[in-house]
Amino acid sequence: VERENVQKRTFTRWINLHLGKHKPPLKVKDLFIDIQDGKILMALLEVLSGQKLMHEYKSSTHRIFRLNNIAKALKFLEDSNVKLVSIDAAEIADGNSSLVLGLIWNIILFFQIKELTGNLNRNSSSSSLSSGPSGPESDTSYPSTPSVERNMSVTVKDQRKAIRALLIWVQRKTRKYGVAVQDFASSWRSGLAFLAVIKAIDSTLVDMKQALEKSARENLEDAFSIAQNKLGVPRLLEPEDIMVESPDEQSIVTYVAQFLEHFPELEGEDFTDPEKELPIESTYVRIKDTPSEKESKILILSGSEENLYTVNHERRHPAPPKVHIHDTPE
């Protein structure tokens, strides 16, 4: 239930960012209710695709008209090669929460994630993602045009490849600041990964050494605030969304992809020359999981080795190894 709530909040904020560009602007208050007549769905697709859909919208309280509106939107997606498995107009009209979220995720993946990661692959040419841990399967080259004539389809394999491409980009931006990102879930709980991405964009905005002395909540709040106020990256997440045992991958991916969207000049950096990454030596990532923050998990990285230590501050323990944070030369 909590994961569903996080996705609902994140996706609603993402939708409203785009609906604000619609003429006239629209806004979602309750996603599961507001989507039921098809209006916001058609308006969202109109903004994302640049195609006209709202002229086909019929305002009515009758179910048959609402179903027809939604069916037109789904047909538009299918004609755009978005594969919608087990999603039909009736379920959306009834506000089925899991299917509504699944539909919005497919839209995000198609119109944002795949396009941005497609740009990564294209800009990095033949030596980019094949040099990363994803291997040749990450070679997805898609046009960057917003036209719905793109020859794409959202499949499980496509989803994995798009997310993996984004993860590789994140890893190459954050490793040089001593932050190891392994996924779009627990790796982000400390807030340091978000801060490292920001620092990769503007090194003056973040002091990683100071961040290591702060709690996860403080780092997450700093990251989301700095990204919004200094970089113009809309705030889709709250610290509470990330400070859980298993943060929602789709929500984090949706947010992180915005950095690529707002700073496209970073897309091709570091992909053609993996040796540009600085080695990680004696660097730790501290994650405070409990509300009382009595315990800290410390990840000690040294070359290719890593060890996890749990420190209880109420007991006496030897101090963890001395650590150093290696920043790139200014």
N, C-alpha and C positions, 0 to 999 in steps of 0.2 A: 504493500500500500504506500509506504513512504517513497519507494522508487517511482511509483506512478505519480505521486504528488510532485516530486522534483521534476520529472519530465513535463508534467502539465505546466508548472510555473515557467520552466526554461523555454519550452516550445511556445507558450503564450507570449512571452516577451519577444521571442524571435519573430513570431507572426506579426506582432504589433509594430515592430521596427519597419516591416515592409508595408503593412497596411497604412502606415503614416504617410507613405508616398503615393497612395491611391488618391484619385480625385473623384469624389470628396474623400478625405481621410476617414478610415474606419478604425474601430478598436474592439478587441475581444476582451470581455470581462470574465466569462466562464466558457472555456473552450468547448467543453462537452455539451453545453446548451447552445451556444452561439453558432456552432457549426451545423446545426441540425436542419437549417433551411437552405443551405448551400451558398448563401450570399458571401460569407467571408472566404469560403473555399474558392469560389470563382474569382473574387477580387484579388486574393493572394496569388493565384496562378496568373492572373492578368498582369500584376506587377512584376512577378518573377520572369515571365516569359516574354513580355512585351506584346503579347497577342490580346485581341479584344474578346472577352467572354461575357462581360456583364450585360451586353445587349440581349443575351439569351436568358437572363435571370427573370423569373416570374415570382413576384412577391405574393404570398398567399399563406393562410393558416392551414389550408387543406394538405393532408399528407401526400397526395398524389403529385402536387406541384413541387413540394419539397423534395420528394424522391426524384422527380424529373431534373431539378436543378443539380442535385448531387450527381446523378447519373451523367449529366453533361460534363461535369468537372472530371469525373473518373474516366470518361471516354476520352477527354482531352489528354489526360495523363497517359492512358494506354496508347493513344496515337503518337505520343511523344516517346514511346518505348519504355515507359515506366511500368515495370511488372508489379501489379498489385495482387498479391496472393491472398485469397480468402477475405478480401475487403469488398463489400458490396454496398449499394446505396442505402438499403434498408438498415444495415447496422450503423451507418453513420447518422442517418436520420433519427435513429433511436438513441444516439449518444453513447454507443458502446465504447467505454473508456479505452480499453486495450487496442481496439481497432482504430479508433480516432488517433491515438498516439502513434500507432504503426503507420497510418496514412501520412501524418505530418512528418514523421521521421523519413519516410521514403521521399517526400518532397524536399526536405532539407538535404538529404543525401544526393539527390539528383541535381538540384539547382544550385547547391553551394559546395558541398564536400567534394563531389566528383569533379566539378569544374575546376575548383582550386587545385586539387591534387593532380588533375590532368595538366594544368599549367606547370606544376612542378616537374612533371615527367618531361614535358615538351622542352621547357627551358634548360633542363639539365642534360638534354640530348642522350646519346647512347651510353654515357659513362655515369649516369646519375644513380638511379635507384638500384641498378644491377650491382653497384658496388656496396650497397647496404645489406642488412641482414635479410631483406625480403626476397632477394634473388630475382630472376627474370620475370616472375609472376607479377611483379609490381609495375611492369611496363605498360601502363595504361595511358594512352595518348588521346586526349579528347580536345575538341575545339573549345575556345574560350568564349565564343559568341553566346549571348543569351537566347538565341533562337531555339524554338522547340524542335527544329529540324535536326538536332544533334542525334547521331546514331548511337544512343546509349540506352541501356536498360538496367534497372536496379535488380541485381541478383545477389545472392549470398556471397558469391565469389567476388563480384564487383565491390560489394560493401567491404569485405576484408581487405581488398587491394587498396581501396581509397583510404581507409582508416590507417592501414600500414604505411602508406606513402606519407600521410600527415604525421604519423608517429616518427618516421625517419627524419622528417624535417625538424620536428621538435627536438629529437635527440641531438641533432647536429647543432642546434642553437643553444642547447642547455648544457651539454657536456663540458664546454669550455669554461663554464662557471662552476664546475664541480657538482652538478646535479644529474643524477642518473634517473632517467625516465624509462620505465619498462612497459608502461601501458597507459591507458586513459582511465584509470581507476585509482588504486591505492597510491600510485606514484605521485599523485597531486595533493594528498591530504595535508602535507606539511605546508603547502603554499609556496614552497621554494621553486617548484617547477614553473608556476605562473610568473613569479618574479624573475626567473632566469629568462623566460621568453621576452618579458618586457625589457630586461637589460640588454638583450640581443638587438632590440630595436633602438633603444636609447640608453647607453650605459650610464648616463648621469642620473637616471631616475631611480636606480636601485643600488643599495649597498648590501651585498650578499653577506658580508661579515656581520653587519648589524642584524640582518634577518635571522642568522643562526642563533641569536640570543633571544629571539621572540617566540611566542607561542604560535601554534598553527593558526589559531583564530586571527591573531594579529597580522600574520603574513598574508592570509587569505583576504582579509579586509583591505590591507595595504595594496595588494595586487589588483583587486577589483576596482578600488578607488582610483589608483594611479592610471590604470588602463582606460578608465572612463574619462577622467578629468584631464589627463595629460596626452593621451593617445587617441581619444575619441572612440575607443572600443566599447560599445554598449555593454552594460552590466546585465548579464543573463543569469548569473549565479549569486548565491549568498554563501557565506562561510558554512552555515549549517548544512547546506547541500553537499558539501565535500567532507565535512567532519563526521563521517559515518564509516562503518566497517567496510562497506563496499560501495563507493561512490558510483553514480550512474555514468556509464561510459558514453552513452549517446548525448547526454547533457554536456559533458566535458568536451566531447568532440565538437559539438555545435558551437560552444563558446570559443574554443581554441582556434577553430577555423576562421573566426572573425579577424584574428591578427593577420592572417594571410590576405584576407579580403581587404583590409584597411591599409596594408603595407605590401602591395604586390611586388615592389622592388626587391623584397627579401626572398622571393620565391626561388631564384636560382642560386643564391649564395650557398657556398660550402658543399654543393652537390657534385661539382666537377673535380674537387680536390679533397678527398677524405683526409689527407695528411695535414690539412689546415687545422684540424681539431687538436687541442692541447691535451696532453695526457692528464688523467685524473690521479692524483697522488694524495694519500692520507686526507681524504675529504669525507666529511660526515653530513648526513641528512638527518635532522632530528624531527621526530613526529610525536607530538603530545596528543594522545588519543582520549584520555579520560578527562571528564569535566573538571576535576580537581587538579589535573595536570601534575599528579604525583609521580607518574612514570614517563619516561622518555625512551623511545626506540631510536637507537643510534646506528646508522648504517655506515660502516667504515669501508671505504673503497681504496684499494691500492692496486693499480694496474688492472688486471683482469679478475682479481680476487675481491670478494666482499664478505663481510661478517656482520651479523646482526646482534646487537647487545641491547638488553633491556635494563634500565637503571631505575631503581626505586629510591627516590630522594629521601625517604624516611629512614633508610638504613645506611650504614656506612659501607661504601664500596670504594675500591681503588678508582682513581680518576681515569676516565677513558683516555686513549692515546692522544697525544698532542696533534692538533689538526691544523691544516693550512688550506686556505682557499686561494686557488690560482685563477686570477682574472686574466683576460686577454690584455695585451698591451694597449694602452689608450692611444 
